[in-house]
Amino acid sequence: MVSPNSKSYFREVDKSHRKYTSALKRARSRQSVMNLYWHHKRQHEALLRKHLKDEMVEIVQIKKKFK
C-alpha cells in the first residue's frame, strides 16, 4: 500500500538523488566526491528516519481502531 506519506518520501528521495548525481558530475577531486557521498548519506538517513516515524504514527492510529 502506498500512502500519501510514501509518495512524499519517494519524491524527496528522487529529488535528493537527482541533486547528488548532478553534483557528482561536477566534482573535481576525490575528496569532493567523498564529501558529496557523506552529505548524501546523512540526507538519506534523515529522510528515512522521518518516513519511518510518520509510518509509525499511521500504525498507531490504525491499532487504536482495533481496541
Contact map, one row per residue, 1 for C-alpha under 8 A:
1110000000000000000000000000000000000000000000000000000000000000000
1111111000000000000000000000000000000000000000000000000000000000000
1111111000000000000000000000000000000000000000000000000000000000000
0111111100000000000000000000000000000000000000000000000000000000000
0111111110000000000000000000000000000000000000000010011000000000000
0111111111000000000000000000000000000000000000000010000000000000000
0111111111100000000000000000000000000000000000000000000000000000000
0001111111110000000000000000000000000000000000000000000000000000000
0000111111111000000000000000000000000000000000110010000000000000000
0000011111111100000000000000000000000000000000000000000000000000000
0000001111111110000000000000000000000000000000000000000000000000000
0000000111111111000000000000000000000000000000100000000000000000000
0000000011111111100000000000000000000000000100100000000000000000000
0000000001111111110000000000000000000000000000000000000000000000000
0000000000111111111000000000000000000000000000000000000000000000000
0000000000011111111100000000000000000001001100000000000000000000000
0000000000001111111110000000000000000000000000000000000000000000000
0000000000000111111111000000000000000000000000000000000000000000000
0000000000000011111111100000000000000000000000000000000000000000000
0000000000000001111111110000000000011001000000000000000000000000000
0000000000000000111111111000000000000000000000000000000000000000000
0000000000000000011111111100000000000000000000000000000000000000000
0000000000000000001111111110000000010000000000000000000000000000000
0000000000000000000111111110000010010000000000000000000000000000000
0000000000000000000011111110000000000000000000000000000000000000000
0000000000000000000001111111000000000000000000000000000000000000000
0000000000000000000000111111110110000000000000000000000000000000000
0000000000000000000000000111110110000000000000000000000000000000000
0000000000000000000000000011111110000000000000000000000000000000000
0000000000000000000000000011111111000000000000000000000000000000000
0000000000000000000000000000111111100000000000000000000000000000000
0000000000000000000000000011111111110000000000000000000000000000000
0000000000000000000000010011111111111000000000000000000000000000000
0000000000000000000000000000011111111100000000000000000000000000000
0000000000000000000000000000001111111110000000000000000000000000000
0000000000000000000100110000000111111111000000000000000000000000000
0000000000000000000100000000000011111111100000000000000000000000000
0000000000000000000000000000000001111111110000000000000000000000000
0000000000000000000000000000000000111111111000000000000000000000000
0000000000000001000100000000000000011111111100000000000000000000000
0000000000000000000000000000000000001111111110000000000000000000000
0000000000000000000000000000000000000111111111000000000000000000000
0000000000000001000000000000000000000011111111100000000000000000000
0000000000001001000000000000000000000001111111110000000000000000000
0000000000000000000000000000000000000000111111111000000000000000000
0000000000000000000000000000000000000000011111111100000000000000000
0000000010011000000000000000000000000000001111111110000000000000000
0000000010000000000000000000000000000000000111111111000000000000000
0000000000000000000000000000000000000000000011111111100000000000000
0000000000000000000000000000000000000000000001111111110000000000000
0000110010000000000000000000000000000000000000111111111000000000000
0000000000000000000000000000000000000000000000011111111100000000000
0000000000000000000000000000000000000000000000001111111110000000000
0000100000000000000000000000000000000000000000000111111111000000000
0000100000000000000000000000000000000000000000000011111111100000000
0000000000000000000000000000000000000000000000000001111111110000000
0000000000000000000000000000000000000000000000000000111111111000000
0000000000000000000000000000000000000000000000000000011111111100000
0000000000000000000000000000000000000000000000000000001111111110000
0000000000000000000000000000000000000000000000000000000111111111000
0000000000000000000000000000000000000000000000000000000011111111100
0000000000000000000000000000000000000000000000000000000001111111110
0000000000000000000000000000000000000000000000000000000000111111111
0000000000000000000000000000000000000000000000000000000000011111111
0000000000000000000000000000000000000000000000000000000000001111111
0000000000000000000000000000000000000000000000000000000000000111111
0000000000000000000000000000000000000000000000000000000000000011111
